[in-house]
Structures are given as structure tokens and as C-alpha cells.
């Protein structure tokens, strides 16, 4: 279980662009958002016990040492992009017939 060293908050700026802010701990986020609980059911064990904030979706693992929180608007946008992403088709190579 690795320790998360960066706490990332992703929101939408007034001009529609993504606004990403990184923090070394969840303390600055606590000053901006109200903590409503702690994560106790994440499949990523390193996220268990991390704070859950009102108005943010998360914690979400991002890489090895980053935990991410997103505004609901960004979460919806990213989820739609992920769902609509087309994967490359894999083509099976034909094996030569053996006699």
C-alpha cells in the first residue's frame, strides 16, 4: 500500500477550461470544502481513510502517489469522454495449419 503524496482537485474555470490544483496534504482542501466522511470502501487500499468532501467526487486514484478529487461537472465530463473512447480493434493472427 503506497502513501499518497499529492492531493489534486480538478474543477472547471469560468471560461470552461479545466483547473487543476495540487496540494501536499488534504488540509488546504479542508479549508475550502466541508468533510462529510472518510472513504471506507475503495478497492484501492491506499484511499481508505482519506476524507470525502461535500461538493467533490473522490478520492479517486491517479497514478501511484496522487489522489484526485473532481467537481461533479468535471466527473461527468471525464466519464462521458472515457465511455465514448473507442478502443483499437485487435486482430487475431492466423496460425498456419499443421498437418
C-alpha positions in Angstrom: 0.0 0.0 0.0 1.7 3.2 -1.1 1.2 6.6 0.6 -0.5 9.3 -1.5 1.7 12.3 -1.6 -0.3 14.7 -3.8 -3.9 15.7 -3.4 -5.3 17.0 -6.7 -8.5 19.0 -7.1 -9.9 19.3 -10.7 -12.7 21.8 -11.3 -13.9 23.9 -14.2 -12.8 27.5 -14.6 -15.2 30.2 -15.6 -14.0 30.1 -19.2 -14.7 26.3 -19.4 -11.1 25.1 -19.1 -10.0 22.5 -16.5 -8.5 24.0 -13.4 -6.1 21.6 -11.6 -4.6 22.4 -8.2 -2.2 20.2 -6.4 -1.7 20.1 -2.6 0.8 18.2 -0.4 -1.9 17.2 2.0 -5.7 17.3 2.3 -5.5 20.2 4.9 -5.9 23.1 2.3 -8.9 21.3 0.8 -10.4 21.1 4.2 -10.3 24.9 4.3 -12.3 25.2 1.1 -14.7 22.2 1.4 -16.6 20.5 4.3 -15.5 17.0 5.1 -18.6 14.7 5.2 -16.9 11.4 6.0 -14.0 9.1 5.1 -13.6 6.6 2.3 -14.1 3.1 3.7 -14.9 1.1 0.7 -12.4 1.8 -2.0 -10.8 -1.1 -3.9 -7.5 0.8 -3.7 -6.5 0.3 -0.1 -4.3 3.4 -0.1 -7.5 5.5 -0.4 -9.3 4.0 2.6 -9.5 6.5 5.4 -9.0 9.5 3.2 -11.5 12.4 3.5 -14.7 12.7 1.4 -15.7 16.3 0.8 -19.1 17.9 0.1 -19.2 19.1 -3.5 -16.4 16.9 -4.7 -16.2 13.4 -6.2 -13.4 11.3 -4.7 -11.0 10.2 -3.6 -10.0 8.7 -7.0 -6.6 7.1 -7.6 -4.5 8.8 -10.2 -1.1 7.2 -10.7 0.9 5.8 -7.9 1.1 8.8 -5.5 -1.7 11.1 -6.5 -5.3 11.1 -5.1 -7.8 13.1 -7.1 -11.0 14.9 -6.3 -13.2 16.3 -9.0 -16.2 18.6 -9.2 -19.4 16.8 -10.2 -19.3 18.6 -13.6 -15.7 17.5 -14.3 -16.5 14.0 -13.2 -19.5 13.8 -15.6 -17.4 15.2 -18.5 -14.5 12.8 -17.9 -16.8 9.8 -17.5 -18.5 10.6 -20.8 -15.1 11.0 -22.6 -14.0 7.7 -21.1 -17.2 5.9 -22.1 -17.1 7.3 -25.7 -13.4 6.5 -26.2 -13.1 3.9 -28.9 -10.6 1.2 -28.3 -8.4 -0.1 -31.2 -9.7 -3.4 -32.6 -7.3 -6.2 -32.1 -6.8 -8.5 -35.0 -6.0 -12.2 -34.4 -3.2 -13.5 -36.4 -4.0 -16.7 -38.3 -1.9 -19.7 -37.3 -0.6 -21.8 -40.1 -2.4 -25.2 -40.3 -0.3 -28.0 -39.0 -0.6 -31.4 -40.5 
